Amino acid sequence: MPTPVVAVVACGAPPVSALPDLLHRLRDRDWDVYAFLTARAAQWIDPARIDRLAGHRVRTALREPTEPKGVPLPDLVVVAPATFNTVNQWAAGINDTAPLGLLNEALGAGVPIVVAPNVKGALAHHPAYGRSIDLLRGAGVRFTAPDALGPGPDGYAWPPVLELIDEVLRPLRTPPWSER
């Protein structure tokens, strides 16, 4: 059985500083990890470090026409942290960055997607954000609680993200003939 592929999209928000921990946790769960950083996230965290942790070159920009695709369609996408900007652009179908390209393709292909938003309170109440969340939820995207990532006494918390991943994948791993 091939190793399942997870694509992690990280946006420029404070929890991105804890991204190495999430990548370790996913690799410990035997995922083949591909990382995508928004331009802002790449300013907040060292992309070379993410390359080493993921085991693949981090994607921050769209590939050149002569460059091979190099990233398989994932079995799961995790967006953490997800910012106001990325959520709204994704919901609008904007496809001008590597992270948005992955998100749009995965959504269209029916890949399970888990999102952990990290949005300031005032922006979370903006009407465009609410419409974007509703649209993405209607398309099957699953969201953690708005404050799930923290910060808490132990820093930024990945357990809510990992629990939602387990919840999303449970029905996919349960054979149809088994009792539920």
NUDODREN-521540 format. One line per field, with one value per residue: residue number from 1; residue in one letter; x, y, z of N, C-alpha, C, O in turn. Coordinates in steps of 0.001 Angstrom, whole numbers. Layout:
N
num <- c(NUM | ...) $
residu <- c(A | ...) $
nx <- c(X | ...) $
ny <- c(Y | ...) $
nz <- c(Z | ...) $
cax <- c(X | ...) $
cay <- c(Y | ...) $
caz <- c(Z | ...) $
cx <- c(X | ...) $
cy <- c(Y | ...) $
cz <- c(Z | ...) $
ox <- c(X | ...) $
oy <- c(Y | ...) $
oz <- c(Z | ...) $
This chain:
180
num <- c(1 | 2 | 3 | 4 | 5 | 6 | 7 | 8 | 9 | 10 | 11 | 12 | 13 | 14 | 15 | 16 | 17 | 18 | 19 | 20 | 21 | 22 | 23 | 24 | 25 | 26 | 27 | 28 | 29 | 30 | 31 | 32 | 33 | 34 | 35 | 36 | 37 | 38 | 39 | 40 | 41 | 42 | 43 | 44 | 45 | 46 | 47 | 48 | 49 | 50 | 51 | 52 | 53 | 54 | 55 | 56 | 57 | 58 | 59 | 60 | 61 | 62 | 63 | 64 | 65 | 66 | 67 | 68 | 69 | 70 | 71 | 72 | 73 | 74 | 75 | 76 | 77 | 78 | 79 | 80 | 81 | 82 | 83 | 84 | 85 | 86 | 87 | 88 | 89 | 90 | 91 | 92 | 93 | 94 | 95 | 96 | 97 | 98 | 99 | 100 | 101 | 102 | 103 | 104 | 105 | 106 | 107 | 108 | 109 | 110 | 111 | 112 | 113 | 114 | 115 | 116 | 117 | 118 | 119 | 120 | 121 | 122 | 123 | 124 | 125 | 126 | 127 | 128 | 129 | 130 | 131 | 132 | 133 | 134 | 135 | 136 | 137 | 138 | 139 | 140 | 141 | 142 | 143 | 144 | 145 | 146 | 147 | 148 | 149 | 150 | 151 | 152 | 153 | 154 | 155 | 156 | 157 | 158 | 159 | 160 | 161 | 162 | 163 | 164 | 165 | 166 | 167 | 168 | 169 | 170 | 171 | 172 | 173 | 174 | 175 | 176 | 177 | 178 | 179 | 180) $
residu <- c(M | P | T | P | V | V | A | V | V | A | C | G | A | P | P | V | S | A | L | P | D | L | L | H | R | L | R | D | R | D | W | D | V | Y | A | F | L | T | A | R | A | A | Q | W | I | D | P | A | R | I | D | R | L | A | G | H | R | V | R | T | A | L | R | E | P | T | E | P | K | G | V | P | L | P | D | L | V | V | V | A | P | A | T | F | N | T | V | N | Q | W | A | A | G | I | N | D | T | A | P | L | G | L | L | N | E | A | L | G | A | G | V | P | I | V | V | A | P | N | V | K | G | A | L | A | H | H | P | A | Y | G | R | S | I | D | L | L | R | G | A | G | V | R | F | T | A | P | D | A | L | G | P | G | P | D | G | Y | A | W | P | P | V | L | E | L | I | D | E | V | L | R | P | L | R | T | P | P | W | S | E | R) $
nx <- c(851 | 653 | 2320 | 312 | -391 | -44 | -804 | 328 | -743 | 444 | -113 | 782 | 703 | 804 | 794 | 2285 | 4877 | 5075 | 4891 | 6892 | 6508 | 3929 | 4471 | 6298 | 4580 | 2741 | 4408 | 5196 | 2870 | 3024 | 2639 | 3338 | 4711 | 4008 | 4789 | 3334 | 3834 | 2474 | 3416 | 3784 | 3983 | 6388 | 8099 | 7941 | 8912 | 11580 | 11952 | 13804 | 14236 | 11710 | 11662 | 13534 | 12236 | 9804 | 10684 | 10513 | 10787 | 9722 | 6824 | 6399 | 5846 | 4215 | 4817 | 7240 | 6659 | 8319 | 9036 | 8717 | 5649 | 5717 | 4383 | 2193 | -1404 | -2837 | -3862 | -5029 | -5557 | -4227 | -4802 | -3145 | -1666 | -4703 | -5376 | -7363 | -7125 | -6264 | -8380 | -10555 | -9641 | -9356 | -12006 | -13111 | -12076 | -9631 | -6502 | -3720 | -1346 | 959 | -8 | -2806 | -3449 | -3081 | -5082 | -7453 | -7432 | -7488 | -9937 | -11711 | -11241 | -12283 | -10800 | -10284 | -10314 | -8919 | -9148 | -7568 | -8347 | -6790 | -7567 | -7962 | -10262 | -11917 | -11701 | -12734 | -15388 | -16079 | -18228 | -17560 | -15806 | -17397 | -19177 | -17349 | -16434 | -18860 | -19349 | -17119 | -17462 | -19871 | -18919 | -17691 | -15405 | -13720 | -13640 | -11680 | -12451 | -12627 | -10635 | -8903 | -6143 | -4817 | -3063 | -1794 | -876 | 1120 | 2044 | 1290 | -1401 | -1599 | -3181 | -6109 | -6272 | -5198 | -7071 | -9362 | -8519 | -8420 | -11157 | -12261 | -11061 | -11830 | -14377 | -13509 | -11651 | -13009 | -14162 | -16882 | -18424 | -18196 | -19388 | -20761) $
ny <- c(-1182 | 2179 | 5026 | 7397 | 10708 | 13945 | 17314 | 20286 | 23463 | 26518 | 29660 | 33163 | 33784 | 34040 | 31250 | 29843 | 29706 | 27438 | 25419 | 23420 | 21514 | 20485 | 19280 | 17290 | 15742 | 14823 | 13336 | 11417 | 10012 | 8575 | 9891 | 11081 | 14072 | 17157 | 20524 | 23755 | 27142 | 30340 | 33510 | 35352 | 33636 | 32397 | 34421 | 34444 | 32061 | 29729 | 28563 | 26601 | 25025 | 23907 | 22426 | 20404 | 19168 | 18301 | 16708 | 17128 | 19562 | 22704 | 24425 | 27606 | 29267 | 29491 | 26889 | 26876 | 26835 | 24892 | 23314 | 20231 | 18805 | 17466 | 17255 | 15051 | 14538 | 15106 | 12932 | 14110 | 17443 | 19932 | 23013 | 25247 | 27627 | 29208 | 32131 | 35176 | 36403 | 34265 | 32402 | 33874 | 34432 | 31826 | 30853 | 32489 | 31425 | 32212 | 31737 | 32211 | 31630 | 29140 | 27822 | 28496 | 27386 | 24643 | 24319 | 24951 | 22996 | 20626 | 20936 | 20868 | 18262 | 16759 | 16072 | 15393 | 18141 | 19957 | 22726 | 25138 | 28024 | 31231 | 34088 | 37529 | 38958 | 41181 | 40932 | 38385 | 38885 | 40187 | 40517 | 39245 | 37217 | 35468 | 34601 | 33305 | 31206 | 29802 | 29057 | 27383 | 25410 | 24353 | 23075 | 20945 | 21311 | 21108 | 22756 | 23728 | 24903 | 28486 | 29510 | 27422 | 26942 | 28349 | 31108 | 29167 | 28148 | 26352 | 27178 | 27152 | 25092 | 21924 | 19603 | 19960 | 20151 | 17706 | 15988 | 16680 | 15877 | 13086 | 12651 | 13383 | 11523 | 9065 | 7866 | 7254 | 5314 | 3229 | 132 | -531 | -2740 | -3144 | -2851 | 130) $
nz <- c(0 | -923 | 574 | 2181 | 975 | 2221 | 1860 | 3122 | 3672 | 4605 | 6033 | 6439 | 9538 | 13131 | 14227 | 12300 | 13068 | 14579 | 12763 | 12102 | 14162 | 13572 | 11091 | 11880 | 13482 | 11567 | 9886 | 11735 | 11821 | 9579 | 7097 | 3811 | 3362 | 1836 | 1550 | 1334 | 1181 | 1749 | 323 | 2397 | 4627 | 4030 | 4668 | 7375 | 8321 | 7907 | 4736 | 3838 | 6069 | 6323 | 3975 | 4631 | 6804 | 5695 | 3672 | 1024 | -1599 | -604 | -1665 | -2886 | -4910 | -8114 | -10464 | -13094 | -16675 | -17867 | -15791 | -14074 | -12727 | -10136 | -7626 | -6245 | -6535 | -3471 | -728 | 1352 | 2476 | 4520 | 5928 | 7668 | 9634 | 8523 | 6824 | 6752 | 4221 | 2506 | 2796 | 1751 | -897 | -1890 | -1707 | -3618 | -5869 | -6832 | -8345 | -8319 | -7000 | -5735 | -3327 | -3466 | -5941 | -5426 | -3422 | -4825 | -6848 | -5304 | -3971 | -6142 | -6963 | -4970 | -2721 | 734 | 2981 | 5597 | 7692 | 9699 | 10928 | 11462 | 12336 | 12847 | 15221 | 14325 | 11550 | 11222 | 11512 | 9251 | 6463 | 3999 | 4736 | 6268 | 4263 | 2614 | 4262 | 4583 | 1894 | 1376 | 3381 | 2453 | 237 | 1329 | 2861 | 5960 | 9087 | 11914 | 15248 | 15488 | 17233 | 17666 | 17331 | 19289 | 20789 | 23500 | 26856 | 26220 | 23806 | 20300 | 19389 | 18028 | 18427 | 18083 | 15287 | 14446 | 15589 | 14116 | 11591 | 12019 | 12481 | 10010 | 8298 | 9320 | 8339 | 5766 | 6118 | 7165 | 6361 | 4103 | 4774 | 7461 | 10858 | 12127) $
cax <- c(0 | 1499 | 2240 | -621 | 214 | -732 | -265 | 95 | -669 | 614 | -218 | 1538 | 58 | 1702 | 1009 | 3211 | 6147 | 5026 | 4688 | 7738 | 5895 | 2849 | 5080 | 6805 | 3434 | 2189 | 5377 | 5100 | 1659 | 3348 | 2223 | 4336 | 4314 | 4402 | 4445 | 3094 | 3829 | 2152 | 4572 | 3941 | 4472 | 7806 | 8852 | 7852 | 9559 | 12635 | 11520 | 14790 | 13962 | 10488 | 12106 | 14162 | 11244 | 8794 | 11329 | 10284 | 10964 | 8537 | 6302 | 5998 | 5470 | 3745 | 5930 | 7508 | 6108 | 9247 | 9273 | 7755 | 4681 | 6444 | 3567 | 1010 | -2652 | -2768 | -4988 | -5557 | -4941 | -4364 | -4486 | -2954 | -2850 | -5378 | -5644 | -8497 | -6824 | -6249 | -9734 | -11382 | -9161 | -9668 | -13453 | -13402 | -11499 | -8386 | -5574 | -2486 | -186 | 1039 | -969 | -4183 | -3587 | -3294 | -6379 | -8518 | -7411 | -7926 | -11376 | -12389 | -11050 | -12950 | -9844 | -10643 | -9545 | -9075 | -8654 | -7475 | -8210 | -6176 | -8057 | -8288 | -11693 | -12614 | -11750 | -13626 | -16759 | -16284 | -19219 | -16961 | -15212 | -18496 | -19638 | -16304 | -16494 | -20086 | -19153 | -16169 | -18130 | -20841 | -18164 | -17145 | -14222 | -13973 | -12918 | -11575 | -12990 | -11807 | -9511 | -8330 | -4678 | -4243 | -1987 | -2084 | 316 | 2146 | 2252 | 208 | -1871 | -1973 | -4145 | -7422 | -6116 | -5020 | -8361 | -10257 | -8030 | -8912 | -12608 | -12526 | -10585 | -12438 | -15294 | -12795 | -10858 | -13912 | -14715 | -18341 | -19077 | -18050 | -20429 | -20345) $
cay <- c(0 | 3373 | 5965 | 8484 | 12030 | 15101 | 18629 | 21261 | 24855 | 27385 | 31081 | 34056 | 34142 | 33578 | 29805 | 29249 | 29474 | 26075 | 24478 | 22230 | 20519 | 19827 | 18404 | 16117 | 14913 | 14156 | 12306 | 10340 | 9260 | 7909 | 10635 | 11689 | 15463 | 18213 | 21801 | 24929 | 28347 | 31597 | 34416 | 35913 | 32567 | 32187 | 35469 | 34201 | 30800 | 29385 | 27519 | 25516 | 24135 | 23176 | 21426 | 19276 | 18474 | 17649 | 15725 | 17555 | 21001 | 23487 | 25191 | 28959 | 29978 | 28647 | 26280 | 27382 | 25923 | 23798 | 22582 | 19139 | 19050 | 17094 | 17055 | 14256 | 14957 | 14537 | 12205 | 15022 | 18770 | 20628 | 24433 | 25669 | 28452 | 29791 | 33551 | 35860 | 36604 | 32997 | 31836 | 34638 | 34218 | 30439 | 30763 | 33205 | 30677 | 32834 | 30622 | 32850 | 31230 | 27684 | 27332 | 28597 | 26401 | 23345 | 24310 | 24899 | 21680 | 19619 | 21123 | 20375 | 16815 | 16076 | 15660 | 15920 | 19332 | 20402 | 24099 | 25740 | 29462 | 32130 | 35352 | 38530 | 39066 | 42136 | 40361 | 37222 | 39391 | 40820 | 39696 | 38416 | 36042 | 34553 | 34002 | 32386 | 30013 | 29073 | 28455 | 26274 | 24340 | 23746 | 22237 | 19811 | 21649 | 21047 | 23785 | 23665 | 26095 | 29646 | 29749 | 26118 | 26916 | 29005 | 30528 | 28727 | 28117 | 25527 | 27662 | 26896 | 23733 | 21128 | 18520 | 20108 | 19880 | 16261 | 15358 | 16888 | 14977 | 11743 | 12649 | 13455 | 10308 | 7852 | 7172 | 6793 | 4138 | 2189 | -628 | -399 | -3926 | -3214 | -2172 | 1464) $
caz <- c(0 | -965 | 1687 | 1858 | 779 | 2791 | 1499 | 4186 | 3244 | 5767 | 5720 | 7311 | 10797 | 14193 | 14412 | 11342 | 13763 | 15114 | 11663 | 12183 | 15041 | 12828 | 10087 | 12618 | 13894 | 10386 | 9466 | 12736 | 11469 | 8310 | 5912 | 2946 | 3534 | 908 | 2175 | 507 | 2007 | 1098 | 300 | 3743 | 5510 | 3710 | 5360 | 8811 | 8677 | 6955 | 3805 | 3763 | 7210 | 5993 | 2982 | 5333 | 7631 | 4856 | 2819 | -351 | -1766 | -265 | -2792 | -2514 | -6135 | -9202 | -11200 | -14439 | -17677 | -18163 | -14541 | -13896 | -11663 | -8925 | -6426 | -6573 | -5907 | -2126 | -142 | 2358 | 2536 | 5798 | 5805 | 9048 | 9862 | 7363 | 7068 | 6136 | 2808 | 1781 | 2786 | 811 | -2264 | -2235 | -1939 | -4858 | -6985 | -7313 | -8543 | -8774 | -6203 | -5580 | -2338 | -3965 | -7001 | -4776 | -2750 | -5824 | -7491 | -4337 | -3749 | -7330 | -7075 | -3859 | -1686 | 2059 | 3354 | 6979 | 7806 | 11029 | 10705 | 12438 | 11793 | 13873 | 15495 | 13464 | 10203 | 11255 | 11434 | 7945 | 5754 | 2948 | 5371 | 6584 | 2997 | 2150 | 5115 | 4218 | 581 | 1491 | 4136 | 1550 | -698 | 2067 | 3648 | 7396 | 9835 | 13367 | 15899 | 15094 | 18138 | 17982 | 17334 | 20456 | 21579 | 24851 | 27708 | 25585 | 22446 | 19354 | 19636 | 16856 | 18669 | 17428 | 13860 | 14308 | 15903 | 12979 | 10543 | 12352 | 12289 | 8564 | 7638 | 9897 | 7422 | 4581 | 6495 | 7647 | 5238 | 4054 | 5313 | 8913 | 11646 | 12561) $
cx <- c(890 | 1290 | 1277 | 93 | -665 | -25 | -651 | 301 | -587 | 645 | 543 | 722 | 912 | 1853 | 1953 | 4568 | 6219 | 4824 | 5618 | 7140 | 4771 | 3435 | 5649 | 5661 | 2827 | 3128 | 5371 | 3877 | 1801 | 2743 | 3456 | 3918 | 4895 | 3921 | 4330 | 3022 | 3354 | 3401 | 4834 | 4476 | 5954 | 8686 | 8906 | 8628 | 10543 | 12180 | 12500 | 14586 | 12719 | 10795 | 12628 | 13132 | 10220 | 9420 | 11138 | 10493 | 9646 | 8118 | 5856 | 5496 | 4955 | 4943 | 6055 | 6962 | 7003 | 9521 | 8252 | 6851 | 5261 | 5640 | 2338 | -247 | -2695 | -4023 | -5715 | -4833 | -5242 | -3941 | -4386 | -1635 | -3406 | -5745 | -6901 | -8299 | -6911 | -7638 | -10602 | -10939 | -9517 | -11157 | -13849 | -12823 | -10253 | -7294 | -4190 | -1255 | -178 | 66 | -2422 | -4430 | -3849 | -4684 | -7531 | -8586 | -7932 | -9431 | -12162 | -12313 | -11716 | -12018 | -10326 | -9710 | -9935 | -8422 | -8676 | -7256 | -7472 | -6428 | -8387 | -9798 | -12447 | -12736 | -12681 | -15086 | -17059 | -17245 | -18623 | -16384 | -16297 | -19027 | -18624 | -16320 | -17713 | -19922 | -18230 | -16759 | -19126 | -20187 | -17479 | -15902 | -14603 | -13066 | -12831 | -12323 | -12075 | -10574 | -8741 | -6811 | -4047 | -3996 | -2440 | -809 | 1464 | 2417 | 1045 | -116 | -2285 | -2983 | -5532 | -7375 | -6010 | -6316 | -9339 | -9813 | -8555 | -10416 | -12969 | -12159 | -11249 | -13402 | -14593 | -11998 | -11727 | -14465 | -16245 | -19074 | -18985 | -19206 | -19897 | -20919) $
cy <- c(1237 | 4263 | 7085 | 9833 | 13082 | 16356 | 19591 | 22649 | 25704 | 28841 | 31902 | 34558 | 33541 | 32064 | 29161 | 28990 | 28060 | 25027 | 23268 | 21135 | 19776 | 18867 | 17143 | 15176 | 14167 | 13066 | 11140 | 9462 | 8599 | 8569 | 11057 | 13154 | 16364 | 19524 | 22905 | 26130 | 29526 | 32479 | 34993 | 34862 | 32322 | 33272 | 35216 | 32969 | 30440 | 28262 | 26350 | 24530 | 23296 | 22119 | 20178 | 18478 | 17716 | 16536 | 16009 | 19068 | 21715 | 24289 | 26555 | 29739 | 28982 | 28087 | 26923 | 26380 | 24723 | 22915 | 21452 | 19398 | 18675 | 16863 | 16240 | 14874 | 14310 | 13745 | 13070 | 16348 | 19355 | 22077 | 24977 | 26422 | 28983 | 31226 | 34026 | 35953 | 35302 | 32380 | 32559 | 34437 | 32808 | 30302 | 31451 | 32496 | 31308 | 31769 | 31126 | 32573 | 29710 | 27172 | 27385 | 27600 | 25018 | 23275 | 24207 | 23544 | 20598 | 19711 | 20561 | 18868 | 16046 | 15541 | 16200 | 17068 | 19749 | 21769 | 24549 | 27239 | 30166 | 33534 | 36287 | 38661 | 39985 | 41581 | 39150 | 37641 | 40119 | 39938 | 38809 | 37134 | 35017 | 33855 | 32986 | 31093 | 29174 | 28359 | 27241 | 25118 | 23602 | 22827 | 21071 | 20085 | 21658 | 22029 | 23426 | 24863 | 27271 | 29867 | 28467 | 26099 | 27611 | 30470 | 30157 | 28703 | 27310 | 25958 | 27370 | 25411 | 23016 | 20028 | 18744 | 19823 | 18371 | 15509 | 15514 | 16029 | 13568 | 11628 | 12618 | 12133 | 9032 | 7171 | 6626 | 5534 | 2986 | 1433 | -584 | -1592 | -4026 | -2502 | -832 | 1760) $
cz <- c(0 | 258 | 1307 | 1847 | 1430 | 2307 | 2613 | 3606 | 4505 | 5311 | 6758 | 8483 | 11913 | 14357 | 13403 | 11991 | 14337 | 14027 | 11726 | 13068 | 14324 | 11799 | 10732 | 12973 | 12710 | 9883 | 10445 | 12503 | 10092 | 7082 | 5131 | 2827 | 2447 | 1522 | 1133 | 1443 | 1175 | 1151 | 1686 | 4720 | 5277 | 4317 | 6863 | 9266 | 7569 | 6016 | 3705 | 4915 | 6926 | 4932 | 3686 | 6131 | 6802 | 4014 | 1338 | -410 | -1464 | -1486 | -2279 | -3725 | -7165 | -9955 | -12572 | -15457 | -17980 | -16953 | -14415 | -12694 | -10305 | -7668 | -6830 | -5957 | -4524 | -1752 | 875 | 2217 | 3909 | 5566 | 7234 | 9184 | 8537 | 7693 | 6345 | 4622 | 2024 | 1709 | 1763 | -640 | -2747 | -2569 | -3244 | -6081 | -7564 | -7285 | -8954 | -7921 | -6104 | -4504 | -2836 | -5097 | -6441 | -4160 | -3744 | -6503 | -6544 | -4084 | -4931 | -7484 | -5935 | -2789 | -335 | 2453 | 4761 | 7097 | 9261 | 10847 | 11840 | 11918 | 12949 | 14002 | 14566 | 12047 | 10148 | 11153 | 10121 | 7140 | 4656 | 3537 | 5708 | 5343 | 2480 | 2951 | 4729 | 2877 | 670 | 2297 | 3254 | 521 | 8 | 2884 | 5128 | 8123 | 11307 | 13935 | 15570 | 15963 | 18467 | 18079 | 18537 | 20191 | 22982 | 25658 | 27099 | 24143 | 21576 | 19348 | 18356 | 17165 | 18056 | 15923 | 13642 | 14613 | 14746 | 11791 | 10788 | 12099 | 10805 | 7885 | 8135 | 8927 | 6175 | 4857 | 6967 | 6445 | 5265 | 4672 | 6828 | 9602 | 12096 | 13912) $
ox <- c(1792 | 231 | 1403 | 1041 | -1877 | 1203 | -1819 | 1380 | -1454 | 1325 | 902 | 122 | 1677 | 2970 | 2389 | 5328 | 7313 | 4607 | 5170 | 7258 | 4667 | 2941 | 5498 | 5761 | 2441 | 2677 | 5526 | 3844 | 822 | 2373 | 4497 | 2872 | 6095 | 2776 | 5113 | 2237 | 3777 | 4322 | 5987 | 5331 | 6698 | 9892 | 9802 | 8965 | 10343 | 12036 | 12071 | 14752 | 12681 | 10241 | 12223 | 13160 | 9814 | 8764 | 11555 | 10389 | 8596 | 8959 | 5044 | 4806 | 5232 | 5974 | 5086 | 6816 | 6502 | 10169 | 7058 | 7225 | 5287 | 6176 | 1539 | -171 | -2599 | -5080 | -6866 | -3648 | -6370 | -2846 | -5394 | -582 | -2671 | -6356 | -7419 | -9195 | -7568 | -8032 | -11310 | -11784 | -9935 | -11522 | -14810 | -13057 | -9854 | -7177 | -3555 | -222 | -1193 | -625 | -3178 | -5518 | -4729 | -5395 | -8479 | -9672 | -8729 | -10116 | -13158 | -13208 | -11714 | -12397 | -10740 | -8493 | -11116 | -7287 | -9668 | -6128 | -7522 | -5627 | -9021 | -10530 | -13510 | -13776 | -13343 | -15933 | -18171 | -17086 | -19139 | -16461 | -16123 | -19297 | -18999 | -16230 | -17600 | -20309 | -18528 | -16571 | -19216 | -20825 | -16767 | -15389 | -15667 | -11877 | -13777 | -12775 | -10872 | -9562 | -8001 | -6254 | -2848 | -4722 | -3345 | 228 | 2631 | 2959 | -88 | 783 | -3215 | -3614 | -6103 | -8340 | -6660 | -6621 | -10070 | -10657 | -9075 | -10886 | -13884 | -12874 | -11231 | -13257 | -15044 | -11699 | -11230 | -15156 | -16841 | -20236 | -19621 | -19897 | -18714 | -20687) $
oy <- c(1343 | 4252 | 7666 | 10066 | 13111 | 16444 | 19688 | 22975 | 25616 | 29202 | 31397 | 35631 | 32611 | 31613 | 28030 | 28146 | 27540 | 23856 | 22162 | 19951 | 18556 | 17749 | 16047 | 13963 | 13006 | 11987 | 9990 | 8308 | 8125 | 7885 | 11356 | 13447 | 16343 | 19622 | 22980 | 26134 | 29697 | 32223 | 35109 | 35169 | 32067 | 33073 | 35708 | 32839 | 30817 | 27121 | 25213 | 23324 | 22109 | 21021 | 19055 | 17247 | 16612 | 15548 | 15218 | 19761 | 21367 | 24771 | 26652 | 30748 | 27785 | 28751 | 27445 | 25199 | 23649 | 21876 | 21672 | 20113 | 19513 | 16312 | 16681 | 15632 | 13087 | 13873 | 12806 | 16388 | 19280 | 22335 | 25147 | 25871 | 29178 | 31497 | 33357 | 35622 | 35248 | 31882 | 31916 | 34287 | 32631 | 29710 | 31044 | 32925 | 30973 | 31002 | 30545 | 33218 | 29064 | 26181 | 26432 | 27032 | 24302 | 22288 | 23454 | 23003 | 19750 | 18692 | 19863 | 18255 | 14815 | 14651 | 17357 | 16986 | 19879 | 21963 | 24367 | 27684 | 29756 | 34097 | 35876 | 38500 | 39619 | 41748 | 38920 | 36842 | 40607 | 38717 | 37719 | 36077 | 33825 | 32654 | 31932 | 30006 | 27958 | 27199 | 26191 | 23958 | 22375 | 21913 | 20294 | 19180 | 22150 | 22131 | 22890 | 25733 | 27081 | 30366 | 28432 | 25309 | 27463 | 31041 | 30764 | 29183 | 27543 | 25185 | 27343 | 24571 | 23447 | 19537 | 17785 | 19308 | 17824 | 14506 | 14577 | 15508 | 12927 | 10623 | 11900 | 11678 | 8018 | 5969 | 5639 | 4770 | 1875 | 2012 | -598 | -1461 | -4893 | -1671 | -690 | 2838) $
oz <- c(831 | 886 | 229 | 2597 | 1221 | 2342 | 2992 | 3112 | 5374 | 4351 | 7821 | 8422 | 11656 | 14611 | 13622 | 11518 | 14557 | 14340 | 11425 | 12750 | 14453 | 11651 | 10191 | 12788 | 12841 | 9497 | 10034 | 12931 | 9516 | 6128 | 5716 | 2247 | 2172 | 1963 | 187 | 2391 | 31 | 1926 | 2101 | 5551 | 6225 | 4469 | 7548 | 10443 | 6414 | 6454 | 3506 | 4734 | 7252 | 4985 | 3384 | 6129 | 7167 | 3686 | 492 | 602 | -2004 | -2245 | -1359 | -3581 | -7087 | -10066 | -13125 | -15140 | -18314 | -17078 | -14621 | -11764 | -9404 | -6706 | -7655 | -4990 | -4416 | -2371 | 1220 | 1884 | 4396 | 5066 | 7920 | 8864 | 7569 | 8727 | 5451 | 3845 | 984 | 654 | 988 | -1522 | -3891 | -3585 | -3897 | -7211 | -8679 | -6329 | -9833 | -8105 | -6362 | -4740 | -2651 | -5192 | -6917 | -4349 | -3522 | -6713 | -6946 | -3993 | -4744 | -8064 | -5936 | -2027 | -260 | 2287 | 5083 | 6661 | 9966 | 10637 | 13000 | 11171 | 13920 | 13025 | 14064 | 11410 | 9135 | 10751 | 9917 | 7139 | 4411 | 2911 | 5454 | 5368 | 1969 | 2381 | 4569 | 2736 | 102 | 1930 | 3299 | -2 | -628 | 3542 | 5504 | 7822 | 11884 | 13191 | 15390 | 15470 | 19450 | 18842 | 18769 | 19377 | 23554 | 25201 | 27412 | 23353 | 22058 | 19307 | 17674 | 16229 | 17539 | 15358 | 12752 | 13966 | 14426 | 11062 | 9874 | 11564 | 10400 | 6992 | 7437 | 8703 | 5595 | 3939 | 7151 | 5607 | 6342 | 5056 | 7428 | 9012 | 12407 | 14459) $
